[in-house]
Amino acid sequence: MAQQVYWERKTLDEMTPNEWESLCDGCALCCLQKVEDDETLEVHYTSVVCHLLDKSNCYCTQYKDRSTLVPNCVKLHPEDVEKFHWLPPSCSYRLIYEGKKLPDWHPLVTGQSDTVIKAHASVLSVYEVTDKEITDDQLLDYVLI
């Protein structure tokens, strides 16, 4: 019998820092600006992406310093996943937390880092502008429906 891969046999809290980081599929959907309805607390994604995103490969150009350079950038930790109701349904952290399998296009499943882009499951399929190209007042104009 084949041994289960770590993401199927460990909880998020049990993962090493390297295992935790490798769960990220590189979709960069978390890099989209979001708007939360004050009354319903529903989160709406926009097509506005963080200016630090490398739009050729979906990686942050300043990953280690991102929280300093972009103060509202969220750094995910295993103990916080439950609180982040805004994570997209395809997010690996959310899927594992919910006891679901990783999608077939996930780099851990395919062994290739670009399969999230090829599957059109990344931010590259939805972004229009960066946060530096619009004003805060224009953000609502970019809400995805």
N, C-alpha and C positions, 0 to 999 in steps of 0.2 A: 504494500500500500504506500502511495506517495505521501510524503510529509506535507502538512498544510503550510502554506506560506505565512509569514509572520502577521500580515494584516488580517488573516482569517482566524488566527489562533490567539492573538493578543488584543486586549482592549487598548484604547488610545492611551490610557494612563500607564500601561505596561510597556509601551514602546520606548526604545532608546531615542535620544534626540535625532540621530541619523535616520532611523526608521520613520519617525514623525515627519521630518522634512521630506523624505522620499514619497510620502503619501500624496503630497501636492501634485496634481496632474498637470500643472502649468497652464491652466485655462485662463488665468488672470481675470476671471469674472469678478473676483473680490476687489479688483482694481477699478471697477466701474463706480462712479459716484452714485449714491443712493439717496432717495428722499423718503422720509418716514411721515405718514399721515399722523398728525398729533392726536386725532380722535380715535382712529381705529388701530393705530400702531402698525398698520400694514406698511411694508417696505416696498418701494418701487425702484427698480433699477432704471438708470438712464443710459444713454449711449455716449456718455462723457467718461473718458478714461483718465487716469492719473498721468501727469506729464512725465513721470519717471519710467513709464513702461516702454520697453523696446518693442515697437510694433512689428518687428520682423520675426520675433521668436517668443513673445509673451513673457519675457523675463524682466524683472525690475532692474534698471540700470544702476541702482544704488541700494541693493537689497539690504546690506548690513546697516546702512545709515538711514533707511527709509522712514523710520519713525521720528527721527530728528528732523529730517528734511520736509516731511509731510506729517505734521502733528496729529492729524486725524486718521492716519494709516493704522490699521488694526493689526496687531501681531497676535496670531492665534496660538493658544496653549491648550493642551488636552483638557484641562479643567474648565475651560471657557466655552467649549464647542456647544454645549447645551444652551448657553445664553445667546449665542449668535444665530437667532432665528432668521436672519437675513442671508445666511449662506445659501447659495443656489442649490437646487435639488440634486444636481450632478456633482456637487463638491465631495471629494473623497473623504474628507474629515466628517462631513455630515453623514455620508453613506455608511461609513464604518461605525459611527456612533449609533446609527439607527439599525445596525445589524444587517445591512445590505451588502451585496457584492459590488466590487468595482466594475465599471463599464468595460466592455471589450476593448475600447480604444485607449484605456489608461496605460501610460508608459510602463507601469510595473507589470501589467499583463502582456503588453506587446514587446517590451524590451527596447522600444524606440521612443525617443523624447518628443518627436513631432507628430505622433498619432492623434493627439488632442486637436491639433490644428487641422490635420487632414480630415478628421471626422466633423469639422465645422462646429466643434463644441467649445471653442475658445472665444475670447473677447474680440478677436480679429473679425469675427462674423457679425458683430453688432456695433462696434464703436464708430463714432462719427468725428468727434473732436476731443482734444485734451482739455483738462480743467484750466489750463493757462490761456486757452483760445476763446473762452467765454467769461461772462461775469456771473456772479452768484445769482443775480436776478434772472438770468437766462436758463438756469439749470432745469426749471420745470418744463421748458420747451423741448427738452430732450428725454423726457420720461418715456420708457418703452412700454408699449401696450401689450 
